[in-house]
Amino acid sequence: MEFFQKYRTNIILFVCTACTTYLVNGPYYSMAIMTILLSHEMGHFVMCRKYGVEATAPFFIPVPFPPFGTFGALIKMRGHIPSKKALFDIGAAGPLAGLVFAIPAVIIGLSLSEVHAVPTTEDTHYMGLGEPLLFTFLANAVVGNVPEGFDIYLHPIAFAGWAGLFVTALNLLPIGQLDGGHIIYALLGRKSELVYRMGIFAFCCIAVFYYPGWLLFAMLLLVFGFRHPAPLDEFTGLDSRRKLIGVALLIIFAVCFTPAPLKFEAP
C-alpha cells in the first residue's frame, strides 16, 4: 500500500497509457511500445541513482488517439548533476536501453509483416511511414526487395519498433536538455551552445520548408532548446571510451532520424 501511495500517479499514468496504446493498435503493439519506453526511462533512472541525482519514477503520457496512443514518457531530475561523466551516462543510458528492445521489435515485427499491393482506387488513402536508414536496412535484411506497387504492411510489433527508433532519434537531437543535448554538453562543454543553435536552425528549416508536422516541436525547441545547466564539475572531461560512445550515439541519431515520419498518401 505504501508503494502505491508513493508512486500512485506513475502507476495510474502507466495503466492509462497501456490502455490507450492497446486501443489504438492492439495488445502486441501496446506490450512492445510500453517495454521500449519503460526501458528508455529506466536507463535514465538507474544512472541517476548511480550518481546520486534525485529523479522521479517514469511518468507515461497517454493519448487516446492514433497513431501512437502516447506521447512517450519522462522522468524529472532535481538538483545538480555532479560531473560531465555523470551527465553523459545519464543522457546515453536511455537511448541505448531503448534500442536494446526497439531493434528486436523491428526484426520480429518485420518477420510477421506482410507485403501487399498498394491500394489503387482514387478514393483510397493510407498512412505511410518515413523510413530511417536503420529501419530500411533491417527491412531489406528481413523482408527483402519489395516490388514496385507493393508495400510492407507492418505487424503491430514492427510499428512499435519503428516508433522506438523514432523516439530514440527525437531524444538524440543534439539540442538543449534532450538526451542528445546532455551528450553534446558532456563532450563539448560550453561550446555545445553553438551546436544547439545550429541544430535548432536546421530543425526549424525542416519544419518550415519540408515537413510542417514538426512546427509545434520546433517552437518548443525555440523556447527551451538553447541552454543547458552546467554540471558541478564542468572541467573534468570524458575518457576515450565515452567519447567513442558519444560519436556512436550521434551516428545512431543519423540512422534513426527521418525528416518526414508520417505521410498520408493517395495512390
N, C-alpha and C positions, 0 to 999 in steps of 0.2 A: 504493500500500500504506500509506503514511504517513497519507493521508487517511482510509482505512478504519479504521486503528488509532485515530485521533483521534476519529472520530465513530461508532465501532463500535456503541455502544448505541443511538444515534439511528437509525442505518440499520436495525438489527435490529428496533427497535420500529416504524419506518415500514413495513417489509416485512410484519411481523406484522399491523399494523393494515390494510394494504391487503388482506391475506388474509381477515381477519375481516369487513371490510366487504363484500368480494366474496362470502363465504359466506352472509351474512345477506340481501343484497339484489341481488347480481349485479354485473356489470362496470360498467354505466353509473352505478349509484349509487356504487360504490367510487371510480371516477375523479372523479366530481363532488364527493363529500364530502371526499375527500383533497385536492383542489385548494382547496376553500373553507377547510379547516382549515390547510393549509400557508400559504396567502396571509395568513390572520389572524396566525399566529405570526411569519411573516417580516416583516409590518408592524411588529410589536414589535421584532424582531431588528434590522432596518435602522435604526430610530430609536435603539435602544440604541447601535449602532455610531456613529451620527452624533454622539451626545452623549458618547461615551467611557465609557458604562456597560457594564461587563463582563456578558455574557449568554451562556448556552449556546445551542446549536442546538436546534430544537424536539424535544421528547420526545412521541411519539404514544402513546396509551393504548389497546391493543387489548382488545376484549371479545367473546368468541366466542359471543354470543347476540343475538337481536333485542331492540329494533327497530333500533338504530343500528350495532351492531358496533364501537363505540368510545365511550370517554368523553372524546373530544376530544384536545387536545394542549396543551402548555405549554412555556414557556421559563423558566429560572431566572436571575434577576438577582442580581448580587453587588455589594456596595459601595453608595455613596450616589449618589442622583440629584442632579445639580448645581443644578437650579432648577425653579420651577413650570412654566416653558416646556418644559423637557425632560420633566418628569413628564406634562404634558398631551399632548405629541406622542407619547410612548411609549404612553400609555394609549389615545389616539384612533386611532393608526395601525392597530391590529389589527382592530377592528370595521369601520373604513372599508374596509380592504383585503379583508376577508372579504365584505362586501356587494357589492363590485365583481364577485364571482363568484357569490354567492348569488342575487342578484336575476335575472341572466340565466338561472341554472339553473332558477329557478321559472318564468320565462316560457317557456323552451324546453321544460321538462318538462310544463308545462300544455298546451302545444300538441300534445304527444304523448300526453296522457292521454285517457281515455275516460269517458263518462258512462253509468252502468248503474243499473238499478233496485236499490234496497237489498234484500238477502235478506229473505224474508217467512216462512220456516219457523221454527217456535218454537224449534228446537234449534240455530239458526244464530246465531253471534255474530261480530262483526267489530270491528276496531280503527278508531276514528275519531280524527281529529286536531283539536285545537283550532286555530282559525283566527285568527291575529293580524290586525289591521286591514290591514296591508300585504299579506298573503297574500290576504285576501278581496278587496281592491281589484284585485290582479293577476288573480285567478281570474275576477272579473266582466269584466275587460277582455279576457282571452284566451278563456275558455270561454263566457262569457255567463251568462244566468239558467239555473239548474238546477231543473227541475220538482220539485214535492213528491213524495217517494217515490223520488227518484233521488239519486245522489251521484257525485262525481268520484273515479274510481279512478286514483290518481296513478301516473304513469310514475316509475320509479326516480330519474330526474334531478330531477323535481319534488319527490320526497320528500327528496332531498339538499338542494335549495334550501330547502325548509321547515325541515329540520334546521339549515341555515346561519342562517336567521332566528332559530331557537330558541337556538342558541349565541350569536348576537350579543346577543340580549336578556339572556341569563344573564350574559354578561360585562359588559353595560352597567348591571347593577344598581348603584345609587349607594351601594355598601357596601364598606367596608374596602379590601382590596388587589385587588379586581376592577378591570377596566378603568374601569367607571363610578365606582368609588371614587377612582382616580387622577384622573379628570377633575374630580370634585367637589372633591377636595382642592386641585387646581390653581386652581379657580375661587374657593373659599371659604376656603382655609387651615384653621386650627384650628377654625373654625366648622362645618366639614364633619362633625364628630363628632355634632352634633345630627341632621344628615341621615342619617348611618349608623344612629343609634338609631331614628329614625322608619322608615327602610327595613326594618330587621330586624324591628321590631314588626309592620309591615304584612305582610311576607312570612310571619312566623310565624302571623299570623291566617289568611292564605290556607291555609297548610299544615294548621292545626288544624281550621278550620271549613269549608273548601271543598274542598281537594284534598290528601288525606293523602300522595299520592305525593311531595310536597315535603318531608316531615318530615326525612329524612336530611340534605338540603341545608340546611334551616333550622337543624338542630342544628350543622352545620359553621359556619354564619354566626354563631351564638351564641358559638361558641368563638373564631373567628378574625376576625369581621367588625367589631369596634368600633374598632380602632386602625389608624392609617396612619402610617408613619415620615415625618418631615418631610424635604424636600429640603435641601441645604446652604444655599441661598439661599431662604428662605421669605417674604421681604419684597417682592421684586420681583414685581409682579402680571403678569397676562396682557394682551396687546394686544387691541384691539377685535375683530380678525378671529378670534382664538382663542376669545374669549368667545361670539361668534356661532356658531362651530362647536360649542362646548360645548352651547349651547342646542339646536342642531340634533340633536346626538347624544342628548340627553335625549328629544327628540321621536321619534327613531328607536327608542329603547328602548320608548317607549309604543306605537308601531305594530307592533313586532316581538314584544312580550311577550303571552303568553296564560296566564291563571291555571291552566287545565287542559289541558296539552299533549296527553296521551294519554287516550282514552276508549274503554273496551271496552263496546260497545253490543249489546243484544239488540233485535231488531225488535219 
